[in-house]
Structure formats: C-alpha cells, structure tokens
C-alpha cells in the first residue's frame, strides 16, 4: 500500500495521545513544584495564573 508514511493509523495516533497525556501530566507536576518552590520567594507572582 502506498498510503505514504508508516506513522499514520490507530497505533501512531494512540501513541501521540499517550505522549501528549504524559507530557501534560509532567507539565502539571512541574508547575506544582515550581509554584511550591518559587511561590514563597515571589509572593505576588502567581505561576498557576499564567495557564
């Protein structure tokens, strides 16, 4: 089949969704840690308000 790239289909799309979910989870955890560490230092700088 000449459908183009082998990265198309259900497997790749579910992999991308899994990757995006993992990235989102890691980003949320990073923001929580950043808010916990930077928050007390910069009191009026609300990190969570950026999102």
N, C-alpha and C positions, 0 to 999 in steps of 0.2 A: 504494500500500500504506500502510495506517495502522498500521505497526508501532511508531510512537512516534518516538523521537529518531533522527536520522541518524548518531549517533555509535556505533551498535551494529553488530556484524558483524565479519568477519575482519580488515578493514583497521584498524579502530579498536583492536581487541584486540592486534594485532601492533604497532601504534604505541605502545600503552601498555606493552607488554613491552619494546620498544626504548627507550622513555623511562625505564622502570624500570632497565634494564640500564645505560644511560648515567649515570643518577643514582647507581647503585651503584658504577660504575667511578670516577666523580668523587669520591664519598664516600670510597672506599678510598684514592684518591690524596691526598685532603685529610687523611685520618687518618695516612698515611705522612709527609706533610710536617709535620703537627702534631707527630707523635711525634719527628721529626728535629729540629725547632726547639725545642719545649717540653721534650722529653725531657732534654737536658743541663741545662736550667735547674732543672726539678723532677725530681730523680733518682728519688725513690720514687713519683712519680705515674705509674703505668702507663696510658697512654692506650688501648692496644690491649686492656687487660684489661676495659675498660668494655663492649665488644661481647660 
